[in-house]
Amino acid sequence: MANAYVAHTAAAIALVSLLIGDPVHAGEAHAQAGTQSWAQLSPEQQKILAPLEQEWDRLEPDRRKRWLDLAGRYPNLPAERQMRIQQRMHEWASLTPEQRVQARERYKELRKLPPEKRHQLHQRWQEYQRLPEEKRQSLREQRAPGPGDPNPRKPGDQPSPR
């Protein structure tokens, strides 16, 4: 009960600070946004971020802040975008910590590519997504392990689910 009161009071102070433009308290509110435990999130935030519930209290504050920022924008997004976000959160939650590190590293590498190269990759990905599932499965089985691939496959091995 005391925690709820403290959280509610802090939220009210943050809101008033943001509304009247008090940079000192607004900065504190921004810094505290990533420190909320799962129990301190609003019911709407919990509903939006539900795929992350099991790991929420172990996330770093800046990662929590990013997810909370997304949850704030989420209600105003088109339904198609909301579904894609939910799907990706479920996929992310199912990854192991090692797979997450790899995904972050791949993302950083992709961001370093020139825009035209990123555009080409995006187009190729869309083409791949339009293929029938059987064809995608066949391509996954044929895929040669890339550099740093933690699970290189030998011929005849079953591909790992991605």
SULHUKA-V440145 format. One record per helix or strand. SS is the DSSP state (A for helix, B for strand). FROM is the first residue (numbers start at 0). TO is the last residue. If there is no record, write none. Layout:
BEGIN
SS | FROM | TO
SS | FROM | TO
END
This chain:
BEGIN
A | 1 | 19
A | 22 | 32
A | 37 | 39
A | 42 | 47
A | 49 | 55
A | 60 | 73
A | 78 | 93
A | 96 | 111
A | 114 | 129
A | 132 | 141
END
